[in-house]
Amino acid sequence: MRVCIDIQAAVAQRAGVGRYVKSLVEHLGAHRGADELRLFCFDFQRRGVPFEAAGAAVKAVRWIPGRIVQQAWKRMAFPPFDAFSGAADVFHFPNFIRPPLARGRSVVTIHDLSFLRFPHAAEAANLRYLTARIDDTVARADAILADSGTIADEIRERWPAAAARVHGVPLGLPDGFGRPPEDAVRAVLARHGLDRPYLLSVGTLEPRKNLPFLVDVFERLRGFDGDLVLAGMKGWNYGPILERIARSPRAARIRHLDYPADGDLPALYAGAAAFVSPSLYEGFGFTPLEAMACGAPAIVSTGGSLPEVCGDGAEIVGGFEADEWAARVAAVLGDSARRDALTVRGAANAARFTWDETARKTWAIYRNVGGAA
């Protein structure tokens, strides 16, 4: 059986989906057996494939920009994807939408339905594209992967006719991701000037992360003589978030670390008094799991799949009432036994999620779709 995976998001370095593609492909080889794995992308700008995949053949089309082909797909549903990639038995499209395909069966990953659940928090052009194409994708895909059981259930509820083709396949943490040695933690904190206790939130600055609300919570937090640290790149419509921070009476205690190096993240998690995420909606929830793996007590919302993924490893707060959130955060900060219990349960919970298991389940679906099961 020949499997072809569209790795365009990883080559374009699209943060969330690119990370998914890279991590999945790096672990698929251990589960392919005698099957053939191919990777395809448009690489007009000669960026190259930003990862290695043992045993996988790579085909890159460099004579035409991918964006021109995508425009043709949007307007004419032509030419077919496999005219560029070559033939395969199963094609995996990991970025929500299935392009036109002349031959072969298809697997599509729909990471979440945030663009339907919270359209006000989505970038306008992306919202138009996804809403225009998602129904056709669901109708045509031979299998649909979701990043969690919660999202799989949402897809089945919205498209009941596709229910039997939907599979919840949880994602994983990077191999060896965990708490660094204490001297490494101290060095990273010193480099970032973090010399006081701090609450940490990690993720792109965008409306879905609900960061103005987190500022509200921080302003109501009494008895905590520390900082609020927001670690993440500036995303869509980040301006109002920075404006809210600037207006805060505690602005001097709110730090934004714009796109910290991946190597610094474990130490930032490990050094935090607590990790806090009041996100409106998550398809999976990498950052609270990362925090748990590094020993930080996590406090999260009920947005999307967070209760499923975090389980009993995090303090889960329903609703978005700032005083209630401030009280729950203060309760964790002020009770060492509670923090220690969260740390122990969080580490055990995070250990359940590995990319190897994600890859194993994904390849089993390829074989089922391709008739090689």
C-alpha positions as CSV (number, residue, x, y, z in Angstrom):
1,M,0.0,0.0,0.0
2,R,1.2,3.5,-0.9
3,V,0.4,6.4,1.4
4,C,1.0,10.0,0.4
5,I,0.9,12.8,3.0
6,D,0.5,16.5,2.1
7,I,3.2,18.2,4.2
8,Q,2.5,21.7,2.9
9,A,1.6,23.1,6.3
10,A,4.9,22.0,7.7
11,V,6.9,23.5,4.8
12,A,5.0,26.7,5.1
13,Q,5.7,26.6,8.9
14,R,2.0,27.1,9.8
15,A,2.4,26.8,13.6
16,G,-0.2,24.4,14.8
17,V,-0.9,22.2,11.8
18,G,2.8,22.3,10.8
19,R,3.7,20.9,14.2
20,Y,1.2,18.1,13.8
21,V,2.5,17.1,10.4
22,K,6.1,17.1,11.5
23,S,5.5,15.1,14.7
24,L,3.2,12.6,13.0
25,V,5.5,12.0,10.0
26,E,8.6,11.5,12.3
27,H,6.8,8.7,14.1
28,L,4.9,7.0,11.2
29,G,7.9,5.0,9.9
30,A,7.9,2.7,12.9
31,H,4.4,1.5,12.0
32,R,4.4,1.3,8.2
33,G,5.8,-2.2,7.9
34,A,6.1,-3.1,4.2
35,D,3.9,-0.2,3.2
36,E,5.3,2.8,1.3
37,L,5.3,6.3,2.7
38,R,5.5,9.4,0.5
39,L,5.6,13.1,1.4
40,F,4.5,15.8,-1.0
41,C,4.6,19.6,-1.0
42,F,4.9,22.6,-3.2
43,D,8.2,24.3,-2.6
44,F,8.4,27.2,-5.0
45,Q,10.5,29.2,-2.5
46,R,13.0,26.4,-2.0
47,R,12.4,26.3,1.8
48,G,13.0,22.5,1.9
49,V,11.4,20.0,4.2
50,P,12.0,21.1,7.8
51,F,12.3,17.7,9.3
52,E,13.6,14.2,8.6
53,A,11.4,11.1,8.0
54,A,13.3,7.9,7.9
55,G,12.2,5.7,5.0
56,A,9.9,8.2,3.4
57,A,10.3,9.5,-0.2
58,V,9.8,13.2,-0.7
59,K,8.5,14.9,-3.8
60,A,8.5,18.7,-4.0
61,V,7.0,20.6,-6.9
62,R,9.0,23.8,-7.4
63,W,8.0,25.1,-10.9
64,I,4.7,26.6,-9.7
65,P,3.7,28.3,-6.4
66,G,1.3,26.2,-4.3
67,R,-0.9,29.3,-3.7
68,I,-1.7,29.4,-7.5
69,V,-2.7,25.8,-7.5
70,Q,-4.9,26.3,-4.4
71,Q,-6.7,29.2,-6.1
72,A,-7.4,26.8,-9.0
73,W,-8.8,24.3,-6.6
74,K,-11.0,26.9,-5.0
75,R,-12.4,28.2,-8.2
76,M,-12.5,25.2,-10.5
77,A,-11.8,22.1,-8.4
78,F,-9.0,21.3,-10.8
79,P,-6.3,20.1,-11.5
80,P,-6.4,17.1,-9.1
81,F,-3.9,16.8,-6.3
82,D,-2.5,13.6,-7.6
83,A,-1.5,15.2,-10.9
84,F,1.3,16.8,-8.9
85,S,2.0,14.3,-6.1
86,G,1.8,11.1,-8.2
87,A,-0.4,8.1,-7.5
88,A,-1.1,6.6,-4.1
89,D,-3.6,4.2,-2.5
90,V,-4.3,6.6,0.4
91,F,-3.8,10.4,0.6
92,H,-3.7,12.1,3.9
93,F,-4.6,15.8,4.0
94,P,-3.8,17.1,7.5
95,N,-5.1,20.7,7.2
96,F,-8.9,20.5,7.4
97,I,-9.7,20.5,3.6
98,R,-9.6,17.8,0.9
99,P,-8.4,19.1,-2.5
100,P,-9.7,17.5,-5.7
101,L,-8.4,14.0,-6.2
102,A,-8.7,11.9,-9.4
103,R,-7.7,8.5,-7.9
104,G,-7.1,7.1,-4.5
105,R,-8.8,7.2,-1.2
106,S,-8.5,10.1,1.3
107,V,-8.0,10.7,5.0
108,V,-8.5,14.3,6.3
109,T,-7.6,15.7,9.7
110,I,-10.1,18.2,11.0
111,H,-8.4,19.5,14.1
112,D,-11.3,21.4,15.6
113,L,-14.5,23.3,14.7
114,S,-13.5,26.6,16.2
115,F,-14.3,28.4,13.0
116,L,-17.9,27.2,13.3
117,R,-18.2,27.4,17.1
118,F,-16.5,30.8,17.5
119,P,-16.5,32.5,14.1
120,H,-15.9,35.9,15.8
121,A,-12.5,34.6,16.9
122,A,-11.4,33.4,13.5
123,E,-9.5,35.4,10.8
124,A,-12.0,36.4,8.1
125,A,-10.3,35.0,5.0
126,N,-9.6,31.6,6.7
127,L,-13.2,31.6,8.0
128,R,-14.6,32.1,4.5
129,Y,-12.3,29.4,3.1
130,L,-13.1,26.7,5.7
131,T,-16.8,27.3,5.8
132,A,-17.0,27.2,2.0
133,R,-15.1,23.9,1.7
134,I,-15.8,21.9,4.9
135,D,-19.1,20.3,3.9
136,D,-17.6,18.9,0.6
137,T,-14.5,17.7,2.5
138,V,-16.6,15.8,5.0
139,A,-18.8,14.3,2.3
140,R,-15.8,13.1,0.2
141,A,-13.3,11.9,2.7
142,D,-13.0,8.2,3.3
143,A,-11.9,8.8,6.9
144,I,-11.8,11.9,9.1
145,L,-9.4,12.2,11.9
146,A,-10.0,14.5,14.9
147,D,-7.5,15.4,17.6
148,S,-9.7,14.2,20.5
149,G,-12.8,12.3,21.2
150,T,-14.5,15.6,22.0
151,I,-13.9,17.0,18.5
152,A,-14.8,13.7,16.9
153,D,-18.2,13.9,18.7
154,E,-18.7,17.5,17.5
155,I,-18.0,16.4,13.9
156,R,-20.4,13.5,14.2
157,E,-23.1,15.7,15.7
158,R,-22.8,18.3,12.9
159,W,-22.5,15.7,10.0
160,P,-24.4,12.6,11.2
161,A,-24.1,10.9,7.8
162,A,-20.3,10.8,8.3
163,A,-20.4,9.4,11.8
164,A,-18.9,6.0,10.9
165,R,-16.0,7.6,9.1
166,V,-14.9,9.8,12.0
167,H,-12.0,8.7,14.3
168,G,-10.8,10.5,17.4
169,V,-7.0,10.1,17.5
170,P,-5.4,12.0,20.4
171,L,-2.1,13.7,19.7
172,G,1.1,13.5,21.8
173,L,4.0,15.3,23.4
174,P,7.5,15.4,22.0
175,D,9.7,12.5,23.0
176,G,11.5,13.3,26.3
177,F,9.6,16.5,26.9
178,G,9.7,17.2,30.7
179,R,11.2,19.2,33.5
180,P,14.8,20.3,33.0
181,P,17.5,20.3,35.7
182,E,17.1,23.1,38.2
183,D,20.3,24.9,37.0
184,A,18.9,25.0,33.5
185,V,15.6,26.4,34.8
186,R,17.4,29.1,36.7
187,A,19.5,30.0,33.6
188,V,16.4,30.4,31.4
189,L,14.5,32.5,33.9
190,A,17.5,34.7,34.5
191,R,17.9,35.2,30.7
192,H,14.3,36.4,30.5
193,G,14.5,38.5,33.6
194,L,12.0,36.5,35.5
195,D,13.1,37.1,39.1
196,R,9.6,37.0,40.8
197,P,7.0,34.2,41.0
198,Y,4.8,34.2,37.9
199,L,1.7,32.7,36.4
200,L,2.3,31.4,32.9
201,S,0.1,31.2,29.8
202,V,1.5,29.8,26.5
203,G,0.1,30.2,23.1
204,T,-0.4,32.5,20.1
205,L,-1.9,35.9,21.0
206,E,-5.2,35.6,19.3
207,P,-8.9,36.1,20.3
208,R,-9.6,32.4,20.9
209,K,-7.1,32.3,23.8
210,N,-9.2,34.7,25.8
211,L,-6.2,36.6,27.1
212,P,-8.0,39.9,28.0
213,F,-10.1,37.8,30.4
214,L,-6.9,36.4,31.9
215,V,-5.7,39.9,32.5
216,D,-9.1,40.5,34.3
217,V,-8.3,37.5,36.5
218,F,-4.8,38.7,37.3
219,E,-6.1,42.1,38.3
220,R,-8.4,40.4,40.8
221,L,-5.8,38.1,42.3
222,R,-4.9,39.2,45.8
223,G,-2.0,38.0,47.8
224,F,0.1,37.1,44.8
225,D,3.2,39.3,44.6
226,G,4.3,38.1,41.2
227,D,3.9,38.5,37.4
228,L,1.7,37.3,34.6
229,V,3.8,35.9,31.7
230,L,2.3,35.5,28.3
231,A,4.6,33.4,26.1
232,G,3.7,33.2,22.4
233,M,3.9,34.9,19.0
234,K,1.6,37.6,17.9
235,G,-1.3,36.1,15.9
236,W,-4.4,37.3,14.2
237,N,-6.0,40.4,15.8
238,Y,-3.5,40.6,18.6
239,G,-3.8,44.4,18.9
240,P,-6.8,44.5,21.4
241,I,-4.9,42.0,23.6
242,L,-1.9,44.3,23.9
243,E,-4.1,47.3,24.3
244,R,-5.9,45.6,27.2
245,I,-2.5,44.8,28.8
246,A,-1.4,48.5,28.4
247,R,-4.6,49.7,30.2
248,S,-4.2,47.4,33.1
249,P,-3.3,48.9,36.5
250,R,-1.0,45.9,36.8
251,A,0.6,46.4,33.4
252,A,4.1,46.7,34.9
253,R,3.7,43.1,36.1
254,I,2.5,41.6,32.8
255,R,5.2,40.3,30.6
256,H,4.9,39.2,26.9
257,L,7.6,36.9,25.7
258,D,7.2,37.1,21.9
259,Y,7.9,33.6,20.5
260,P,10.3,32.2,23.0
261,A,12.6,29.5,21.7
262,D,11.2,26.0,21.9
263,G,14.2,25.0,24.1
264,D,13.2,27.6,26.7
265,L,9.6,26.4,27.1
266,P,10.2,23.4,29.5
267,A,12.1,25.7,31.8
268,L,9.4,28.4,31.6
269,Y,6.8,25.8,32.5
270,A,8.9,24.4,35.3
271,G,9.6,27.7,36.9
272,A,5.9,28.9,36.9
273,A,3.9,29.0,40.1
274,A,1.0,27.8,38.0
275,F,0.0,27.5,34.3
276,V,-3.3,29.2,33.5
277,S,-5.4,28.8,30.3
278,P,-8.9,30.3,30.1
279,S,-9.1,29.4,26.3
280,L,-12.5,29.6,24.7
281,Y,-11.9,26.4,22.8
282,E,-9.1,23.9,22.1
283,G,-9.1,21.0,19.6
284,F,-6.5,19.2,21.7
285,G,-4.6,21.3,24.3
286,F,-0.8,20.9,23.9
287,T,0.2,23.6,26.3
288,P,-1.5,22.4,29.5
289,L,-0.1,18.9,28.8
290,E,3.3,20.4,28.4
291,A,2.9,22.3,31.7
292,M,1.9,19.1,33.4
293,A,4.9,17.2,32.0
294,C,7.2,19.9,33.4
295,G,5.7,19.9,36.8
296,A,3.6,23.1,36.8
297,P,0.1,22.9,38.3
298,A,-2.4,23.6,35.5
299,I,-5.6,25.6,35.8
300,V,-7.8,25.4,32.6
301,S,-11.2,26.2,31.2
302,T,-13.8,23.8,29.9
303,G,-13.2,25.0,26.3
304,G,-13.4,22.3,23.7
305,S,-11.4,19.2,24.5
306,L,-9.6,20.5,27.6
307,P,-11.5,18.5,30.2
308,E,-11.0,15.3,28.2
309,V,-7.3,15.8,27.6
310,C,-6.4,17.2,31.0
311,G,-8.5,14.8,33.0
312,D,-7.8,14.9,36.8
313,G,-4.4,16.4,36.1
314,A,-5.6,20.0,36.1
315,E,-7.9,22.3,38.0
316,I,-10.8,22.8,35.6
317,V,-12.9,25.9,35.9
318,G,-16.3,26.2,34.2
319,G,-17.6,29.5,32.9
320,F,-15.8,32.8,32.6
321,E,-16.5,34.7,35.7
322,A,-13.3,36.6,36.7
323,D,-13.8,36.5,40.4
324,E,-14.4,32.8,40.4
325,W,-11.3,32.2,38.4
326,A,-9.2,34.5,40.7
327,A,-10.5,32.5,43.7
328,R,-9.6,29.2,42.1
329,V,-6.1,30.3,41.1
330,A,-5.5,31.8,44.6
331,A,-6.7,28.5,46.2
332,V,-4.1,26.6,44.2
333,L,-1.3,29.1,44.9
334,G,-2.1,29.1,48.6
335,D,-2.3,25.4,49.2
336,S,1.0,23.5,48.8
337,A,-0.7,20.1,49.2
338,R,-3.2,21.0,46.5
339,R,-0.3,22.1,44.2
340,D,1.7,18.9,44.9
341,A,-1.3,16.7,44.1
342,L,-1.9,18.5,40.8
343,T,1.8,18.1,40.0
344,V,1.7,14.4,40.6
345,R,-1.6,13.8,38.8
346,G,-0.6,16.1,36.0
347,A,2.6,14.3,35.2
348,A,0.8,10.9,35.2
349,N,-1.8,12.3,32.8
350,A,0.7,13.9,30.4
351,A,2.5,10.6,30.2
352,R,-0.6,9.0,28.5
353,F,-0.1,11.0,25.3
354,T,2.7,10.0,22.9
355,W,3.3,10.6,19.2
356,D,4.2,7.0,18.8
357,E,0.7,6.0,19.8
358,T,-0.8,8.7,17.6
359,A,1.2,7.3,14.6
360,R,0.2,3.7,15.4
361,K,-3.5,4.5,15.4
362,T,-3.2,6.7,12.3
363,W,-1.4,4.0,10.3
364,A,-4.1,1.5,11.3
365,I,-6.7,3.9,9.8
366,Y,-4.6,4.2,6.6
367,R,-4.6,0.4,6.2
368,N,-8.3,0.2,6.9
369,V,-9.1,2.9,4.3
370,G,-6.7,1.4,1.8
371,G,-8.1,-2.1,2.2
372,A,-4.9,-3.5,3.6
373,A,-6.2,-4.1,7.1
